């Protein structure tokens, strides 16, 4: 029996594979060049090695050389090239065309699966679905690849269809199958399907796999089933760093910060060393003053493990110190990061911007000079802390860098111009833009029009929007309301609902305000019924306050009291509104009782509260009680009386004959009296004189 002719090929291929594995491509390529007889496997070995290393140019060059020598590529050739991370989509389609020409899709699933992987990496979901549907041969890896791709895009139904196909084909699901599909389930509505997949995992005996257990913990966390998360974590026999990180992250996302930090401490003593992801999750839990010391101790551990120069950990430290109002610590952590990314720059800029420091603008300049490309958030942060001259410069820079049509940038510029009283510059966004403004920017401009009383301009701007959001509808409704177009306000509500845009609390506040202005109890009651029927959650404190006011001013005091009594959360506006409603209907003693009850609950009355209670006293002549409260305003409650308070107090005194006291109150004011307060006083004098004359005639 003669020598095996394939032996030299195998030996050389093994040598190439060995050197390429250790990234010594020079020696591996030299072995290939020295081979007198090569085969396709030799080229495939080197092409796969180059592809794994991301050296697309070398791999593609070798692929062209291989074809020029007459070697026909195999499915493994295409599998290697298509697996290269740096391969672009155009090159991928070229390889797909050649593979189809050679009929490689009919040999086995290697080429098609590799193509699916490329399309998934490039975000071409539709193309991947088409390729998957047309593939004549599929194996477990193919199906797992498609399940994983659907999982990344949270396509629950599609991934379940592929899973059912896998099971019906007789293949046994693997760990990768379940890890890929569990990523799909991200909300409470997906929990039932997630539990069914969990049952399938147990049935296939994969519940003891660490990777599958970690995916299950993560799935239950995203589906808000925290009790199951804790139970599953306790039941995992072998916990790796991913298990601990998943648990810390799950507790942090569910806002159980205390528990997350307890898990972190247990991990530190368990023998499993935290990694960069662990530190990032733990630091994100320490962004309040309550956990500042713990955050600083984690910083010490980060330094001990030499993670402070890592961009992700460094950015988390930055965020921690910024949120704890420690800019000195944030600056120190920023300087320690070896390779800063846009998140690092933006976080530090945000810290200085929140303090109103113009240094944020200097940081933006440094960021650009360093070669780091700013994002729309970078511009928005810098604009917020800049004066008008700097805003003009940033406006020019945003045009140069093609960010001017971005929602965040344009709205930030408009807001800054408006705050700087440069309304004309803000309105130029409407006249200089050939294309319609983004929704956010349009809303900002519309608000400026509303403040200036240019309601027709608001409606004109709104008509240009293709997909107005809830804020856009609210601005238009407010514009019509202020312009007195009350009928159109409710027509807009109908259009809004037909467009399937849900009204929010601000929508209902505008609508109830119109009902109040019209004094239309029936319309207000119908609107109340609509909220209860369609979205009861909208009946929050904000909306309930306006309903109390509407019912009170429209004559239904009983409805005001009913809403007040049913409210679980009351603020100073709630109490003030019910006091005002009671006083308006002549129930002054009850209004006083509510005022005292508000004080006893710990809610401090404000200046509007005092106007409401003083007005209630004025309605029925409770002079003693009203003036006693007026005297307590500054001393007991720390509310400095303003002109509106003096107007009500003088009216209370003068209306019921206490003219001397009223005159003393006017002359004792810390600011000059106006014409209105003297008119109120004179009307009191006139009334007193009329009463005296009547009594004189009677005697």
GIHULIN-V370806 format. One record per run of one state. SS is the DSSP state (h for helix, s for strand, l for the rest). FROM is the first residue (numbers start at 1). TO is the last residue. Records with the same first field share a line. If there is no record, write none. Layout:
BEGIN
SS = FROM-TO + FROM-TO
END
This chain:
BEGIN
l = 1-6 + 22-24 + 35-39 + 53-55 + 69-74 + 83-88 + 102-103 + 107-109 + 122-124 + 135-139 + 153-155 + 169-174 + 183-187 + 204-209 + 223-225 + 236-240 + 254-256 + 271-275 + 285-288 + 305-310 + 324-326 + 337-341 + 355-358 + 370-375 + 385-387 + 401-406 + 420-422 + 433-438 + 452-454 + 464-469 + 483-485 + 499-504 + 519-520 + 535-535 + 539-540 + 554-556 + 567-571 + 585-587 + 601-606 + 621-622 + 638-642 + 656-658 + 668-674 + 699-699
h = 7-21 + 25-34 + 40-52 + 56-68 + 75-82 + 89-101 + 104-106 + 110-121 + 125-134 + 140-152 + 156-168 + 175-182 + 188-203 + 210-222 + 226-235 + 241-253 + 257-270 + 276-284 + 289-304 + 311-323 + 327-336 + 342-354 + 359-369 + 376-384 + 388-400 + 407-419 + 423-432 + 439-451 + 455-463 + 470-482 + 486-498 + 505-518 + 521-534 + 536-538 + 541-553 + 557-566 + 572-584 + 588-600 + 607-620 + 623-637 + 643-655 + 659-667 + 675-698
END
